[in-house]
Amino acid sequence: MGKGVIHAGVLAGALLWLGASAAFALPPPPSPPPPVVEPAPIVFFDIAGPDAARLRAFYGSTFGWKISPANAIGRDSTGVLDGTLRQDPAEKVLYLGVPDVAAALRAVVQAGGVVDQPRFVVPGVVILGLFRDPAGNRMGLVEMKDRKPVVPPAR
């Protein structure tokens, strides 16, 4: 009977020690929200700068890109993606293809990002949304169906 008491005391001490050390353990990191889609492909890019004509000359002469007068860059130049140049303060934006821009923006916020521009429609062209990731990088979302951008009716 004496041994049973000792073993019970050792077990109680071990449990107390485990409980005390568990109080000092860091909690596990929060789980990320489930992905919006199986990986969201990069489907478009834009490059902005204060002088679009200068950007057009730079990318055309340096990398051989064919850039239209409207600043469109085709995948025949880049090899993979369509893109555009725009005259704005300097930045680069990658656009990710998702099945539902509004749902993706909710996931962005849940994961610590910020909505920059809620879902909006460009009639006859595309459905978009813009966000900033936790580091402040501005990114875009394009609504996709069957691996193609959803093109809303023109007005």
For each residue, the residues with C-beta under 8 A, 3 or more apart:
1: 4 5
2: 5 6
3: 6 7
4: 1 7 8
5: 1 2 8 9
6: 2 3 9 10
7: 3 4 10 11
8: 4 5 11 12
9: 5 6 12 13
10: 6 7 13 14
11: 7 8 14 15
12: 8 9 15 16
13: 9 10 16 17
14: 10 11 17 18
15: 11 12 18 19
16: 12 13 19 20
17: 13 14 20 21
18: 14 15 21 22
19: 15 16 22 23
20: 16 17 23 24
21: 17 18 24 25
22: 18 19 25
23: 19 20
24: 20 21
25: 21 22
26:
27:
28:
29:
30:
31:
32: 111
33: 107 110 111
34: 107
35: 38 39 40 107
36: 40 98 99 100 103 104 107
37: 40 97 98 99
38: 35
39: 35
40: 35 36 37 96 97 98 104
41: 96 97 147
42: 45 81 94 95 96 97
43: 81 95 96 97 142 144 149
44: 81 82 83 84 94 95 140 142
45: 42 81 83 84 92 93 94 95
46: 83 84 85 86 92 93 95
47: 55 59 83 84 85 86 92
48: 85 86 87 88 89 90 91 92 93
49: 52 54 55 85 87 88 89 90
50: 87 88 89 90
51: 54 55 87
52: 49 55 56 71 85 86 87
53: 56 57
54: 49 51 57 58
55: 47 49 51 52 58 59 71 85
56: 52 53 59 60 67 71 85
57: 53 54 60 61
58: 54 55 61 62
59: 47 55 56 62 63 65 67 73 85
60: 56 57 63 64 65 66 67
61: 57 58
62: 58 59
63: 59 60 77
64: 60 77
65: 59 60 73 77 78
66: 60 73 74 76 77
67: 56 59 60 71 72 73 77 85
68: 71 72 73 74
69:
70:
71: 52 55 56 67 68 84 85 86
72: 67 68 82 83 84
73: 59 65 66 67 68 77 78 82 83 84 85
74: 66 68 77 78 82
75: 78 79 80 81 82
76: 66
77: 63 64 65 66 67 73 74
78: 65 73 74 75 81 82 83
79: 75
80: 75
81: 42 43 44 45 75 78
82: 44 72 73 74 75 78
83: 44 45 46 47 72 73 78
84: 44 45 46 47 71 72 73
85: 46 47 48 49 52 55 56 59 67 71 73
86: 46 47 48 52 71
87: 48 49 50 51 52
88: 48 49 50 91
89: 48 49 50
90: 48 49 50
91: 48 88 138
92: 45 46 47 48
93: 45 46 48 130 138 139 140
94: 42 44 45 139 140
95: 42 43 44 45 46 128 139 140 141 142
96: 40 41 42 43 104 139 140 141 142
97: 37 40 41 42 43 141 142 144 147 149
98: 36 37 40 101 103 104 141 142 143 144
99: 36 37 103 143 144 145
100: 36 103 104 143
101: 98 104 105 119 127 128 129 141 142 143
102: 105 106 118 119 129
103: 36 98 99 100 106 107
104: 36 40 96 98 100 101 107 108 129 141
105: 101 102 108 109 115 118 119 129 131 141
106: 102 103 109 110
107: 33 34 35 36 103 104 110 111
108: 104 105 111 113 114 115 131 133
109: 105 106 112 113 114 115
110: 33 106 107
111: 32 33 107 108 134
112: 109 134
113: 108 109 131 132 133 134
114: 108 109 131 132
115: 105 108 109 118 129 130 131
116: 130 131 132 138
117: 120 128 129 130 131
118: 102 105 115 129
119: 101 102 105 127 128 129 143
120: 117 127 128 129
121: 127 128 152
122: 125 126 127 128 152
123: 152 153 154 155
124: 151 152 153 154 155
125: 122 151 152
126: 122 142 143 149 150 151 152
127: 101 119 120 121 122 142 143 149 150 152
128: 95 101 117 119 120 121 122 140 141 142 143
129: 101 102 104 105 115 117 118 119 120 140 141
130: 93 115 116 117 138 139 140 141
131: 105 108 113 114 115 116 117 138 139 140 141
132: 113 114 116 136 137 138 139
133: 108 113 136 137 139
134: 111 112 113
135:
136: 132 133
137: 132 133
138: 91 93 116 130 131 132
139: 93 94 95 96 130 131 132 133
140: 44 93 94 95 96 128 129 130 131
141: 95 96 97 98 101 104 105 128 129 130 131
142: 43 44 95 96 97 98 101 126 127 128 149
143: 98 99 100 101 119 126 127 128 149 150
144: 43 97 98 99 147 148 149 150
145: 99 148 150
146:
147: 41 97 144
148: 144 145
149: 43 97 126 127 142 143 144
150: 126 127 143 144 145
151: 124 125 126
152: 121 122 123 124 125 126 127
153: 123 124
154: 123 124
155: 123 124
